[in-house]
Amino acid sequence: MLLLDENISYKAITGLDKIYPGVTHIRMQGLISESDKKVWDFALANSLCIVSFDNDFEILYQQYGFPPKVIHVAKGNISTIEFIKIMETSQVQIQEFIDTSETGFLKIL
């Protein structure tokens, strides 16, 4: 399912676990302060979709393709509550993205 990057608060899991079962955070996976490539490899090995606020994983996507899939929430500096609301209102779009085999990158503006 979804793997939240370290630039997203791990507290967001509490608000997302009902609509995104299995959502996890790199903190919970022992990946805090690890390189983006190590997070990428972990997501690949565990069939997870990376969710991030920055474009670092977009660069890896351009370099390696997919999987793993990447969701870039490009909303700037937002609160955890705002992030959860965005993820809730984008649920259909995100689920369609996860289900498709045509693309591996989604930017939410």
N, C-alpha and C positions, 0 to 999 in steps of 0.2 A: 504494500500500500504506500503510504506517504512517509518520507523521512525528512523532518524539518532540520534545516541548517542551523548552525550555532548563532546566526544573526537574528533568529526568531526565538522568542522566549519559549523554554520548555513548558511553561505554564499554559501555553496554548493547547496543549494536548487535552487538558481537562475540558475545554470548550469544543474540541473537534472530534473526540473519540466516538461520539454517538453517530455522527454523519460520515466519518471516515474510520471505520473499525480497523484497528491495527496500527493507527498512526503512531509514529515513534519520533524520537529526537536524537540527534547525534550524541547528546549528553548521556542518554540512556544506553547507548551502544558503545560507550567508552571512546568516542571519537573527538572529544573536545580538543581543540588546538592541533588536530591532525591536518595534513595537507588536503586541499580540495581533491587531489587525485586519489588519495586514500579513501576519502568519503565516497567518491565516484565508484571506486572499485568495490567498496562495501555494498553500495546500492545495487550495483550490477550483480554481485554474487548473491544478493538476497531479494532480488526482484522488487526493489523499492523505487519509487518515484521521488526525486529530490525536489524539495520546495525551498526556495531561497529568496532573499530580498535583493541580492546583488547579482551581477552578471558573470561572475566567475565560472559558474557551471554552464552558462551559455557558450563561453569560450571552449570549455571541454567538449560540449555537445558538437560545436562546429569542428573540433579537431577529431573526435572519435565517433561521432554519430550516436546512435542509440541501439540498444538500451545502455544505461538506464534512461528513463524519461526525466525531463526537467521542467518544473514550473517556476517561472521567474515572476514574483509578485513585485512589479515595478511601481510601487506607490510611494516611494521615498520613506522617510522616517515616520512610521505609524505605530500606534499602540497595539498591544496584544489584543485588546477588545476589537479594535478596528480590523486587525488581521483576521480574527475569527469571523467577523461579519462578512468580510470579503470572501473568505473561503466558503461560508454558508451560502451567500448569494451566487457564487460561482459553481456550486455543487454540480449542476447538470453539465455545464461546460467542462469541468474537470473530469467528471465520470466519462463523458464522451471521449475526451482526450486520452484517458487511461485505457479505454477500451479499443481505441483505434490502433492499427498497425501502420498507418500512413505517416505519422510524424512523431517526433520525440521531444518537441519543445513547445511550450505554451507560455506566452507572456500575458499576464493579467495587468492591464493598465488601469 
